[in-house]
Amino acid sequence: MEHTSDILVIGSGLAGLGYALKVAEFGRVNLVTKKGLTETSTSKAQGGIAAVLGPDDRFEYHIKDTLTTGEGLSHPDIVELVVRQGPARIRELIDMGAHFDLGKDNGYDLGREGGHSHRRVIHAQDMTGTEVERILAEKVLAHPNIRVFENHMGVDLITRQRLVRRGAVVADAEESCLGAYVLNTLTGEVDTFAAAITLLATGGVGKVYLYTSNPDIATGDGIAMAYRVGAGIGNMEFVQFHPTCLYHVAAKNFLISEALRGEGAILIDGAGRAFMEKYHPLKDLAPRDTVARAIDLEMKKSGADCVYLDISHKPADFVKGRFPNIYQECLKYGIDMAQEPIPVVPAAHYMCGGVVTDVWGRTNISNLFAVGEVSMTGLHGANRLASNSLLEALVFSHQAAQAAKETLADLLARPGSPVPEWNPFGATDSEEAVVVSHNWDEIRRFMWNYVGIVRTDRRLLRAQHRIDLIQQEIQEYYWNFIITSDLLELRNIATVADLIIRMALRRKESRGLHYNLDYPRVDDENFHQDTVISSEGWH
């Protein structure tokens, strides 16, 4: 079946929904999302959105904090653009009806998180993402120009070069995106979604690792799809591990927000000793990479399975009122955070790299855009400043929408290229699902052990050897059997794992989130640059 629209949006977090609402004012939009509309990483975001909103804050301060955290790889022009647009983009959310916590004199209650010099994180208790997702989803579902397809997963992007290789007649061979093949996960059918403009807003890659704060959907789908058609991919070695995820046998990827440390929570070991002062002058408010490595080292030194985050010295009413969601979730596992420390461990959290874009969210493939965690805009550099991620998605969904508005009419005036339906090429049903589950588990385990918080070249080469073999197996399997969502996710996490490993091997230094014991120092002479690759090679 073919679905045609002016604009195709793949993903329904803040980036996808925000963009869809803006472009729906001048075009017809099909929005596909892997699960339910609000089952996204955005909806799990606890901390908030960083922006200059306080009377004692300045754009220059936020810019400096972002550049400092990015350790030399953040692009100054992009940082300035994002920071200066922040207040206006947040005002748009408020005008839509989003509710953020108020403080004194009806001003907004601004939190402070690691790496920030001032209080500038606007939040809705500890459920900011849920509030943002709620208001955007309501608007999207009510918009007459937007059609939502839940339980639909991208298979591959459709490009002119792809059609040339398959023998289809096209107007020219210039590389551009014409839409995507999309799996209906409920029926098993692969549908064709043709569009003049395609936006990837598919989120991150956390499920590539054994332990992650991300929801199950975060399998790097957009990055893998873009790489397969020749888009540039950058800085994949910079995986941010959140220092504090709840450690409990029954808990699954529940994040303990950095905002707790912003409000005075202290990291302690099993004997109750605070340890962050040994690692950074900001102690518990140090940047996340420093905190994650400190926890990892403390656990390895002591042999403990976790460390603890203690906010019990704060008034119980404050803890319950400021962090109601985290409080209730911990209580479900028998932990009263107002009275006792929370057991925590680091987990894969945020990908600072992704599909390389320009200031308008455009990739090197014409008419293909990428926004949000799937993209590499240059904002984060080697490490993301806390709560800059939702801000980036807000600003770049706006930027990409402006670019679409300027080009859509011209694109629609051109003669369209025929887009053939999906061809399974004689594939049959598989009775060997164990192959998929085994490879999935193996990738996630060796990525955690060999390509995690602390790396060495020897570990990375072991990981490279394993991923080469697994990718061979997946390729043979992929073309022989009818695709399923599990097979697609395996294919994508294998591609993403390979990209992370190759970029980590290429960067012979330690910078930001990439820490290699063989090269423990920053090497500005040789590596003060982004790491960028496409299917054609290194850039």
KAZIGI-V955770 format. One line per field, one symbol per residue. ss: DSSP state (A for helix, B for strand, O for the rest). psi: psi as a letter, one per 40 degrees, with the letter a starting at -180 (. if undefined). burial: 1 if it has 9 or more other C-alpha atoms within 8 Angstrom, else 0. A space follows every 10 residues. Layout:
ss=???
psi=???
burial=???
//
This chain:
ss=OBBBBBBBBB OOOAAAAAAA AAAOOOOOBB BBOOOOOOOO OAAAOOOOBB OOOOOOOOAA AAAAAAAAAO OOOOOAAAAA AAAAAAAAAA AAAAAAOOOO OBOAAAOBOB BOOOOOOOOO BBOOOOOAAA AAAAAAAAAA AAOOOBBBBO OBBBBBBBBA AAAAAOOOOO OOOOOBBBBB BBBBOOOOOB BBBBBBBBBB OOOOOAAAOO OBOOOOOOOO AAAAAAAAOO OOBBOOOOBB BBBBBBOOOO OOOOBOOOAA AAOOOBBBOO OOOBOAAAOO OOAAAOOAAA AAAAAAAAAA AAOOOOBBBB OOOOOAAAAA AAOAAAAAAA AAOOOOOOOO OBBBBBBBBB BOOBBBOOOO OBOOOBOBBB OAAABBOOOO OOOOOOOAAA AAAAAAAAAA AAAAAAAAAA AAAOOOOOOO OOOOOOOBOO OOAAAAAAAA AAAAAAAAAA OOOOBOAAAA AAAAAAAAAA AAAAAAAAAA BOOOAAAAAA AAAAAAAAAA AAAAAAOOOO BOOBOBOOBO OOOAAAAOOO OBBBOOBBO
psi=ihhhidhhhh ifaddddddd dddeeeihhh hiidbidegi ddeehdcahh igeideiidd ddddddddde feeihddddd ddddeddddd ddddddehhi hibifeihhh ihiheheihe hhigbffddd dddddddddd deheehhhgi fhhhdiihid dddddeeihi diehhiheai hhhheddeih ihhiidhhhh feaaededid hieiieegff ddddddddee ihhifeeghh hhdgihhhde ihfhhhiedd ddeeihhiad eehiedeedi debeeiiddd dddddddddd deeieiaihh eeeihddddd ddfddddddd ddeehgeeei ihhiiiihdh hdaahhiaee eiaehhehih iadeigdedd behhhheedd dddddddddd ddddddeddd ddeihihhhi ihhefeiiii efdddddddd dddddddddd fbdhiidddd dddddddddd dddddddded ihiidddddd dddddddddd ddddddggih hbehhhddge ihgdddfgii hhiaeeai.
burial=0000111111 1111111111 1111001111 1111101101 1111111111 1100001010 1110111011 1111100111 0110111011 0011000101 1010000111 1111110011 1111111111 1111111011 1010111111 1111111111 1111000101 0000111111 1111100101 1111111111 1111111111 1111101111 1111111111 1111111111 1111111000 1010011111 1100111110 0001111011 0011111111 1111110110 0000011111 1101010011 0011011001 1010111101 1111111111 1111111011 1111111111 1111111111 1111111111 1111111111 1111100100 0100000010 0000001000 0000010011 1011111101 1011111011 1111001101 1001000111 1101101111 1111111111 1111101111 1111111011 0010001101 111110000
//
